[in-house]
């Protein structure tokens, strides 16, 4: 059974999300449209990231190990795309996320992998 939340709770969540540098109204609309106003239904941030589809897909068999796992891409693609674009925009506007991006690149991640790390934040 789906729970409905008062409009005031959604508006408060929208205002909080819009305060993040690099996040715009389209990203907030995609997030609220796919996740809804009740983020507490996910017991942890990892559960939310799994819902979005940003966990690696493991494909191993016997002794064959996949050294470069792909993203699972399960979940809403519109939300994934809008969070990715918000991560790109936040590199310009948010110094904390910019430093996270540069740190991940210096650790050896590809630029798109580092952007996904920024989007997960």
C-alpha positions as CSV (number, residue, x, y, z in Angstrom):
1,X,0.0,0.0,0.0
2,X,1.4,3.4,-1.0
3,X,1.5,6.1,1.6
4,X,0.7,9.7,0.8
5,X,2.3,12.6,2.5
6,X,1.0,16.1,3.1
7,X,1.9,18.7,0.5
8,X,3.8,20.7,3.2
9,X,6.3,17.9,3.7
10,X,7.0,17.7,0.0
11,X,7.5,21.4,-0.2
12,X,9.9,21.4,2.8
13,X,11.9,18.5,1.1
14,X,11.9,20.4,-2.1
15,X,13.3,23.6,-0.5
16,X,16.0,21.5,1.3
17,X,17.0,19.9,-2.0
18,X,17.1,23.1,-3.9
19,X,19.6,24.6,-1.4
20,X,22.3,22.1,-2.7
21,X,24.5,23.9,-5.3
22,X,24.1,22.3,-8.7
23,X,20.7,20.9,-8.0
24,X,17.9,22.5,-9.9
25,X,14.1,22.2,-10.1
26,X,14.2,19.5,-12.8
27,X,16.4,17.3,-10.6
28,X,14.2,17.8,-7.6
29,X,11.1,17.0,-9.7
30,X,12.7,13.8,-10.9
31,X,13.8,12.8,-7.4
32,X,10.4,13.5,-5.9
33,X,8.6,11.9,-8.8
34,X,10.5,8.6,-8.6
35,X,11.4,8.3,-4.9
36,X,8.5,10.3,-3.4
37,X,8.5,12.3,-0.3
38,X,9.2,9.4,2.0
39,X,13.0,8.8,1.9
40,X,12.7,7.0,5.2
41,X,11.4,3.9,3.4
42,X,15.0,3.2,2.6
43,X,16.8,1.9,5.7
44,X,20.1,3.3,4.5
45,X,21.7,5.4,1.9
46,X,23.0,2.3,0.2
47,X,19.4,1.0,-0.3
48,X,18.5,4.3,-2.0
49,X,21.6,4.1,-4.2
50,X,20.6,0.5,-5.1
51,X,17.1,1.7,-5.9
52,X,18.5,4.3,-8.3
53,X,20.7,1.6,-9.9
54,X,24.2,2.9,-9.1
55,X,25.5,-0.4,-7.6
56,X,28.0,-2.5,-9.6
57,X,26.6,-5.5,-11.4
58,X,28.6,-8.6,-10.4
59,X,29.1,-11.1,-13.1
60,X,31.6,-13.8,-11.9
61,X,31.6,-17.5,-12.7
62,X,34.0,-20.0,-11.2
63,X,37.5,-18.6,-11.5
64,X,36.5,-15.9,-13.9
65,X,36.6,-12.5,-12.1
66,X,35.2,-9.4,-13.6
67,X,37.8,-6.7,-13.0
68,X,35.7,-3.9,-14.4
69,X,32.1,-4.4,-13.2
70,X,29.4,-2.4,-15.0
71,X,26.7,-0.3,-13.3
72,X,23.5,-2.3,-12.7
73,X,21.2,0.3,-14.4
74,X,18.2,-1.1,-12.5
75,X,15.7,1.5,-11.4
76,X,14.5,4.7,-12.9
77,X,16.7,5.9,-15.7
78,X,15.2,9.4,-15.6
79,X,16.4,9.9,-12.0
80,X,19.8,8.4,-12.8
81,X,20.2,10.8,-15.7
82,X,19.1,13.9,-13.8
83,X,21.4,13.1,-10.8
84,X,24.3,12.6,-13.2
85,X,23.6,16.0,-14.8
86,X,23.3,17.6,-11.3
87,X,26.7,16.1,-10.5
88,X,28.2,17.7,-13.6
89,X,26.7,21.1,-12.7
90,X,27.8,20.8,-9.1
91,X,31.5,20.6,-10.2
92,X,31.1,24.2,-11.2
93,X,29.1,25.5,-8.3
94,X,29.9,23.3,-5.2
95,X,33.5,23.4,-3.9
96,X,33.0,20.3,-1.6
97,X,31.8,18.1,-4.5
98,X,34.5,19.5,-6.8
99,X,37.2,18.4,-4.3
100,X,35.5,15.0,-4.0
101,X,35.6,14.6,-7.8
102,X,39.3,15.6,-8.0
103,X,40.2,13.3,-5.1
104,X,38.4,10.3,-6.9
105,X,40.2,11.1,-10.2
106,X,43.6,11.3,-8.4
107,X,42.8,7.9,-6.8
108,X,42.7,6.4,-10.3
109,X,39.0,6.5,-11.1
110,X,37.8,7.4,-14.6
111,X,36.1,10.8,-14.9
112,X,32.6,9.3,-15.3
113,X,33.1,7.0,-12.3
114,X,34.1,10.0,-10.3
115,X,31.0,11.8,-11.4
116,X,28.9,8.9,-10.2
117,X,30.6,9.2,-6.8
118,X,29.6,12.9,-6.8
119,X,26.1,12.0,-7.8
120,X,25.8,9.5,-4.9
121,X,26.6,12.2,-2.4
